[in-house]
Amino acid sequence: MSDPEALPRADQAPGAPHPRETHALFGQDAAEQEFLTAFNSDRLHHGWLLTGPQGVGKATLAWRIARFLLATPPASDGLFGAPPPVTTLDVSPDHPVAHRIQALAEPGLAPITRSYNDKQKLRDQIVVDDVRKLNTFFGLSAADGGRRVVIVDAADDMNISAANALLKMLEEPPARTTLVLISHQPSRLLPTIRSRCRTLRLGPLAPDDMQAALQQAGAELPQQIDHLNALAAGSVGSAMRLLSLGGMQTYQELVNIIASMPRLDRSRALKLAEAAAQRGAADKFELLLTLVETCLARMARTGATGQPPFPEAATGEGEMMQRLSPHPHKARIWADLATETSARARHGQAVNLDPAALVLDTVFKMQETAER
């Protein structure tokens, strides 16, 4: 049987450090300060919902909040009155709480995420047993009288039974407990869960913050950093995925193929399709489908606005898009194709359609659109 600690974690992006290992958070000062304002007011809400696009730092903020709360003793008025307001969530890496969290040995913290079944296969949902484990956690951690923090990553993954179990805890929260829920799509959550949490919204990162976050994660920045910023759209998680799976090179090849339209370079299209069909290339195939959707959306935006997106996401992208999507009518056609292509791709994946055939079919649809 495999070592559970060696298995991939549902709350960790491939090729990236785990959020508990990321001490600095870039570009989300407003969300941090909103939380600190509530903390300093001595009216800290028991439930927090961190929302925003994937990969912008929600999980990093959740672990920063947990580290801060567990390392900061409750305020009490002393001989000299109330202590001064806290201005940062920073906790020294040398702090005992930081060491325990790093080692997943902090008794006051319970992370909830998708677990493995008996066959050591990662579940696609957070199930009710994952949430019910909190009852044991609350019982064991009550003796020390300190704070307790629960991180749910991602709350969107809960099935209905798990969501209802967590809702009961939000309705009757245990004493000195803070529940931090991470959500990429809060509309998928029960309205009653959303209503019992205070929301912190995180936005896409600016280019400078993106570069700083990537460097902290140990990523090697490409020469065409503008292309990466354009494709990642302010998401560090998306940027790490692009870098680890060769996404920038794939998008450049996609742009080159479309630029040959309406006289399609069929040999290049065939090579792209064959690469998607290689054994063990499931992640790259999934990324390619995402890049096709991105390209079509940028094509539609070019026609609608009369200007190609800036900065370019690949060399020659702007010229290609202005030629093939020169006006709003053409933009509408590309937008319709984007919707159709996305639906067909997801259906093809669901029925295990050959990836090469799916890619070629998509390219031929784009060729037909370019010929109109």
Backbone torsions as a table, in degrees:
resi	resn	phi	psi	omega
1	MET	NA	141.2	-176.5
2	SER	-72.6	154.4	175.4
3	ASP	-71.7	119.7	-178.7
4	PRO	-55.9	-33.3	-178.9
5	GLU	-68.7	-20.5	-178.6
6	ALA	-88.2	-10.5	-178.4
7	LEU	-75.5	149.1	177.0
8	PRO	-59.8	144.6	179.6
9	ARG	-97.0	139.5	-179.3
10	ALA	-66.9	-23.1	-177.6
11	ASP	-101.2	22.9	178.7
12	GLN	-132.6	125.9	179.0
13	ALA	-73.7	140.4	178.7
14	PRO	-57.2	132.9	178.1
15	GLY	81.3	-2.4	-178.3
16	ALA	-114.8	151.7	175.1
17	PRO	-66.5	154.8	177.0
18	HIS	-66.9	146.1	-179.3
19	PRO	-54.9	-29.4	179.1
20	ARG	-68.3	-19.4	-180.0
21	GLU	-90.5	-4.3	-176.8
22	THR	-103.1	103.5	-173.1
23	HIS	-83.5	-35.1	-177.2
24	ALA	-95.1	142.5	176.5
25	LEU	-120.4	129.0	-176.0
26	PHE	-109.0	140.6	170.6
27	GLY	77.8	8.1	-178.0
28	GLN	-126.4	38.4	-178.0
29	ASP	-61.0	-37.3	-176.9
30	ALA	-62.9	-43.0	179.9
31	ALA	-66.4	-41.7	178.4
32	GLU	-61.8	-44.7	-177.8
33	GLN	-67.5	-33.5	176.7
34	GLU	-63.4	-41.1	177.8
35	PHE	-66.5	-43.0	-178.8
36	LEU	-64.8	-35.3	177.1
37	THR	-60.8	-43.7	178.3
38	ALA	-65.8	-40.2	179.6
39	PHE	-63.1	-45.6	-177.5
40	ASN	-69.7	-21.1	179.3
41	SER	-79.0	-7.4	-179.1
42	ASP	65.2	23.7	175.6
43	ARG	-128.3	55.4	-176.5
44	LEU	-72.7	123.2	179.8
45	HIS	-67.2	149.5	-177.4
46	HIS	-82.1	-18.9	-178.1
47	GLY	-127.1	129.2	-179.5
48	TRP	-127.2	133.1	179.7
49	LEU	-114.4	113.1	179.8
50	LEU	-95.8	116.6	-175.7
51	THR	-121.3	164.2	179.5
52	GLY	141.2	174.3	179.8
53	PRO	-60.6	157.8	176.6
54	GLN	-65.2	141.9	172.4
55	GLY	83.1	14.5	-178.5
56	VAL	-101.5	0.7	174.9
57	GLY	116.7	12.3	-178.0
58	LYS	-63.0	-45.4	-179.9
59	ALA	-67.5	-39.2	176.8
60	THR	-59.7	-42.6	178.4
61	LEU	-65.0	-39.8	180.0
62	ALA	-60.3	-44.4	179.6
63	TRP	-71.6	-31.1	174.6
64	ARG	-65.3	-42.5	178.7
65	ILE	-62.4	-44.2	179.9
66	ALA	-62.4	-46.7	-179.6
67	ARG	-60.5	-43.3	-178.8
68	PHE	-64.3	-49.3	-176.6
69	LEU	-63.7	-40.0	-177.1
70	LEU	-76.2	-21.3	179.7
71	ALA	-96.7	-7.6	-176.3
72	THR	-109.6	112.9	-179.4
73	PRO	-66.8	149.8	177.2
74	PRO	-55.3	138.8	-178.6
75	ALA	-71.7	145.3	175.7
76	SER	-147.6	141.5	179.7
77	ASP	-70.4	126.7	177.8
78	GLY	-107.1	-157.3	-179.7
79	LEU	-62.7	-27.2	-175.2
80	PHE	-107.0	21.6	176.9
81	GLY	86.4	-168.7	-177.4
82	ALA	-66.9	146.0	178.7
83	PRO	-67.9	158.7	179.6
84	PRO	-65.8	155.9	179.8
85	PRO	-60.6	144.2	175.6
86	VAL	-80.9	135.7	-173.4
87	THR	-112.5	-3.0	-177.8
88	THR	-151.6	151.9	174.1
89	LEU	-88.5	-0.2	-176.7
90	ASP	-61.3	135.9	173.2
91	VAL	-129.9	133.0	-178.5
92	SER	-58.1	135.9	175.1
93	PRO	-59.0	-19.4	179.7
94	ASP	-86.1	-4.6	179.9
95	HIS	-66.2	140.5	179.8
96	PRO	-54.4	-38.3	178.5
97	VAL	-63.4	-41.4	178.6
98	ALA	-61.5	-40.6	178.4
99	HIS	-64.4	-42.4	-178.2
100	ARG	-68.8	-39.6	178.2
101	ILE	-65.0	-41.7	178.9
102	GLN	-58.5	-36.4	-178.5
103	ALA	-91.0	5.8	-176.3
104	LEU	55.2	40.5	-177.2
105	ALA	-125.0	20.1	-179.5
106	GLU	-87.1	115.6	-175.9
107	PRO	-68.7	-17.5	-179.1
108	GLY	-91.8	6.5	-176.2
109	LEU	-126.0	134.1	177.1
110	ALA	-130.5	105.7	174.1
111	PRO	-85.4	132.8	178.5
112	ILE	-115.8	123.0	178.0
113	THR	-148.8	179.3	178.1
114	ARG	-61.6	133.5	-175.5
115	SER	-106.7	177.0	177.8
116	TYR	-96.6	143.9	176.4
117	ASN	-83.9	-173.2	-176.3
118	ASP	-64.1	-23.7	178.8
119	LYS	-92.3	12.4	179.5
120	GLN	57.7	39.5	172.5
121	LYS	-108.1	131.6	-177.1
122	LEU	-67.2	124.7	178.6
123	ARG	-66.9	154.4	177.2
124	ASP	-93.3	4.0	178.2
125	GLN	-141.7	156.8	165.7
126	ILE	-83.8	121.5	-174.5
127	VAL	-98.7	169.4	-173.3
128	VAL	-63.0	-32.8	178.9
129	ASP	-63.6	-31.9	177.4
130	ASP	-62.4	-38.9	-179.5
131	VAL	-77.8	-37.2	-178.6
132	ARG	-65.1	-21.8	176.2
133	LYS	-59.7	-21.3	-180.0
134	LEU	-65.3	-27.3	178.7
135	ASN	-60.6	-41.8	176.1
136	THR	-66.2	-41.9	179.2
137	PHE	-58.9	-46.4	-178.9
138	PHE	-64.9	-37.2	179.9
139	GLY	-67.8	-41.1	-178.2
140	LEU	-74.1	-32.0	-174.1
141	SER	-92.1	-2.3	-177.0
142	ALA	-73.4	-24.5	-172.5
143	ALA	-65.7	-34.4	-174.3
144	ASP	-80.8	-12.1	175.9
145	GLY	73.9	5.2	-179.6
146	GLY	-88.5	-172.4	178.0
147	ARG	-73.8	157.2	174.3
148	ARG	-133.8	141.5	-178.0
149	VAL	-130.7	136.0	174.7
150	VAL	-118.6	130.9	174.9
151	ILE	-113.9	124.4	177.0
152	VAL	-111.3	113.8	-174.7
153	ASP	-134.6	108.2	-3.8
154	ALA	-105.5	145.0	179.5
155	ALA	-61.0	-26.2	177.8
156	ASP	-60.5	-23.6	-174.9
157	ASP	-81.5	-7.7	-177.3
158	MET	-69.7	135.6	170.0
159	ASN	-79.0	176.6	-170.5
160	ILE	-64.8	-35.9	179.6
161	SER	-67.2	-41.8	177.6
162	ALA	-64.7	-40.8	-179.8
163	ALA	-63.0	-41.8	179.5
164	ASN	-67.4	-35.5	177.7
165	ALA	-66.0	-41.0	178.4
166	LEU	-69.0	-35.6	179.2
167	LEU	-58.4	-39.7	179.0
168	LYS	-61.3	-36.2	179.3
169	MET	-71.8	-32.7	176.8
170	LEU	-72.2	-32.4	179.2
171	GLU	-73.6	-36.7	178.9
172	GLU	-129.2	72.9	-174.2
173	PRO	-67.3	138.0	174.1
174	PRO	-61.2	154.7	-178.0
175	ALA	-61.2	143.8	175.5
176	ARG	57.7	30.6	-177.2
177	THR	-114.4	135.6	174.2
178	THR	-119.5	125.1	177.8
179	LEU	-104.5	124.4	-178.8
180	VAL	-114.1	114.0	-178.3
181	LEU	-105.3	130.5	177.0
182	ILE	-102.0	128.3	-177.1
183	SER	-139.4	124.8	174.4
184	HIS	-85.7	-27.8	-179.7
185	GLN	-135.6	81.0	-175.8
186	PRO	-60.2	-21.1	178.9
187	SER	-64.8	-18.2	179.1
188	ARG	-81.4	-11.5	-178.3
189	LEU	-84.1	157.0	173.4
190	LEU	-59.8	133.8	178.0
191	PRO	-55.0	-32.6	-179.8
192	THR	-69.2	-30.3	174.7
193	ILE	-69.4	-45.5	179.7
194	ARG	-61.0	-39.8	-175.2
195	SER	-70.5	-19.8	-179.0
196	ARG	-98.0	8.4	178.1
197	CYS	-122.2	150.8	170.1
198	ARG	-91.9	133.2	-172.2
199	THR	-95.9	134.4	169.2
200	LEU	-115.6	119.1	-177.7
201	ARG	-100.0	127.1	178.5
202	LEU	-109.0	139.5	-177.5
203	GLY	-110.0	173.6	176.9
204	PRO	-59.3	151.0	-178.1
205	LEU	-84.8	145.5	171.3
206	ALA	-71.1	159.0	-176.6
207	PRO	-53.4	-42.8	-178.8
208	ASP	-65.1	-41.6	178.2
209	ASP	-67.0	-36.4	177.9
210	MET	-60.7	-46.6	-179.6
211	GLN	-63.2	-41.7	179.7
212	ALA	-63.0	-41.1	179.9
213	ALA	-67.3	-39.0	178.8
214	LEU	-66.6	-39.9	178.2
215	GLN	-65.6	-38.7	176.8
216	GLN	-62.1	-34.8	-179.3
217	ALA	-79.0	-2.3	178.5
218	GLY	83.3	15.6	-179.3
219	ALA	-78.5	145.9	175.1
220	GLU	-90.4	115.2	-174.9
221	LEU	-72.5	136.2	179.0
222	PRO	-77.0	163.2	177.0
223	GLN	-64.2	-41.2	179.9
224	GLN	-87.5	67.9	-176.8
225	ILE	-65.8	-30.4	177.8
226	ASP	-62.8	-38.0	178.0
227	HIS	-63.2	-42.2	179.2
228	LEU	-64.7	-43.9	179.0
229	ASN	-59.7	-40.9	-178.9
230	ALA	-65.7	-43.3	-178.0
231	LEU	-72.8	-36.8	-175.7
232	ALA	-78.7	-20.4	176.8
233	ALA	53.0	42.7	174.7
234	GLY	81.5	11.8	-179.4
235	SER	-110.1	117.0	177.6
236	VAL	-64.6	-38.6	178.2
237	GLY	-60.3	-43.0	177.9
238	SER	-65.4	-39.8	179.4
239	ALA	-63.3	-42.6	178.5
240	MET	-63.0	-38.8	178.7
241	ARG	-65.4	-43.4	178.6
242	LEU	-60.9	-43.1	-177.7
243	LEU	-69.5	-40.3	-175.6
244	SER	-75.6	-24.6	-176.5
245	LEU	-109.1	10.4	179.5
246	GLY	68.2	31.8	-175.2
247	GLY	-64.4	-34.6	-179.5
248	MET	-65.7	-41.8	178.4
249	GLN	-66.2	-38.9	178.9
250	THR	-64.3	-42.4	-179.8
251	TYR	-67.2	-38.3	177.3
252	GLN	-60.9	-42.4	179.1
253	GLU	-66.0	-39.0	177.1
254	LEU	-61.2	-44.3	178.3
255	VAL	-63.0	-41.1	178.9
256	ASN	-61.8	-39.6	179.6
257	ILE	-66.4	-44.9	-179.9
258	ILE	-66.9	-34.5	179.3
259	ALA	-63.7	-23.2	178.0
260	SER	-77.8	-12.5	-179.0
261	MET	-73.9	148.2	9.5
262	PRO	-82.4	-1.6	176.3
263	ARG	-95.2	80.0	-169.9
264	LEU	-58.8	133.5	171.8
265	ASP	-81.4	91.7	-172.9
266	ARG	-66.7	-33.1	-179.0
267	SER	-64.8	-40.5	178.8
268	ARG	-68.4	-38.9	178.5
269	ALA	-63.3	-40.3	180.0
270	LEU	-65.3	-40.2	178.2
271	LYS	-63.5	-39.6	178.4
272	LEU	-63.2	-42.1	-179.9
273	ALA	-66.9	-41.0	-179.5
274	GLU	-65.3	-37.5	178.3
275	ALA	-63.5	-36.3	-180.0
276	ALA	-69.8	-23.1	-175.5
277	ALA	-94.4	0.2	-178.1
278	GLN	-65.6	148.7	178.9
279	ARG	-62.2	134.0	179.4
280	GLY	79.6	11.4	-176.9
281	ALA	-103.4	24.7	-176.3
282	ALA	-60.2	-41.5	-179.5
283	ASP	-66.0	-40.0	178.9
284	LYS	-68.0	-36.3	177.3
285	PHE	-64.1	-44.4	178.4
286	GLU	-61.7	-40.7	178.2
287	LEU	-65.0	-40.1	179.1
288	LEU	-59.9	-42.8	178.0
289	LEU	-61.0	-40.2	177.8
290	THR	-64.6	-40.2	-179.9
291	LEU	-67.7	-34.5	175.5
292	VAL	-62.6	-44.9	178.2
293	GLU	-61.5	-41.9	178.5
294	THR	-61.7	-45.1	-178.4
295	CYS	-62.8	-45.2	-179.4
296	LEU	-65.0	-37.4	177.7
297	ALA	-65.0	-39.8	178.8
298	ARG	-69.8	-33.3	174.9
299	MET	-62.5	-46.9	-179.6
300	ALA	-62.8	-39.8	179.8
301	ARG	-65.4	-35.1	178.9
302	THR	-61.8	-47.4	179.7
303	GLY	-67.4	-36.1	-177.6
304	ALA	-70.2	-36.1	-176.0
305	THR	-99.1	-16.9	-176.4
306	GLY	82.0	1.4	-179.5
307	GLN	-134.1	138.5	176.7
308	PRO	-69.5	153.0	178.8
309	PRO	-58.6	144.2	177.9
310	PHE	-127.3	134.5	-0.3
311	PRO	-77.7	167.1	175.4
312	GLU	-63.1	149.6	175.1
313	ALA	-99.6	-3.9	177.0
314	ALA	-164.0	153.8	178.9
315	THR	-62.7	127.8	179.0
316	GLY	84.9	-0.1	-177.5
317	GLU	-63.2	-46.0	-176.8
318	GLY	-61.4	-46.1	179.8
319	GLU	-62.1	-42.9	179.4
320	MET	-62.1	-43.6	-176.2
321	MET	-71.3	-36.8	176.9
322	GLN	-65.3	-34.2	-179.4
323	ARG	-74.0	-40.9	-174.9
324	LEU	-93.2	-13.3	178.3
325	SER	-136.3	70.5	-170.4
326	PRO	-85.7	-10.9	-175.3
327	HIS	-154.0	168.2	-174.8
328	PRO	-59.4	-34.5	179.6
329	HIS	-62.0	-44.1	178.3
330	LYS	-67.1	-34.4	177.8
331	ALA	-59.8	-39.7	179.2
332	ARG	-63.3	-39.3	179.7
333	ILE	-64.5	-44.7	179.2
334	TRP	-65.8	-37.7	178.7
335	ALA	-65.0	-40.7	177.2
336	ASP	-63.4	-39.7	178.8
337	LEU	-64.9	-37.9	178.5
338	ALA	-60.0	-44.4	178.8
339	THR	-64.1	-45.5	-179.5
340	GLU	-64.4	-43.8	-178.0
341	THR	-64.1	-41.9	179.7
342	SER	-62.0	-45.0	-179.5
343	ALA	-64.5	-42.9	-179.4
344	ARG	-66.4	-39.1	-179.1
345	ALA	-65.5	-44.6	-179.4
346	ARG	-66.4	-37.4	176.9
347	HIS	-65.6	-42.8	179.2
348	GLY	-60.2	-39.1	176.7
349	GLN	-66.2	-39.4	-177.2
350	ALA	-64.7	-33.5	-178.0
351	VAL	-101.7	12.4	176.9
352	ASN	59.2	41.9	174.6
353	LEU	-65.7	144.9	179.5
354	ASP	-54.7	123.9	-177.6
355	PRO	-57.1	-39.7	-179.8
356	ALA	-62.6	-42.6	178.9
357	ALA	-64.4	-39.1	-179.9
358	LEU	-65.6	-41.6	179.2
359	VAL	-65.8	-45.3	180.0
360	LEU	-64.0	-40.3	177.9
361	ASP	-60.9	-41.0	178.6
362	THR	-64.6	-44.2	179.3
363	VAL	-62.4	-40.7	-179.5
364	PHE	-66.9	-34.8	175.0
365	LYS	-63.9	-38.9	178.1
366	MET	-68.1	-36.3	178.1
367	GLN	-63.0	-42.6	178.1
368	GLU	-62.1	-40.4	179.4
369	THR	-65.5	-40.2	179.3
370	ALA	-66.0	-29.7	-177.3
371	GLU	-77.2	-19.8	-176.4
372	ARG	-61.2	NA	NA
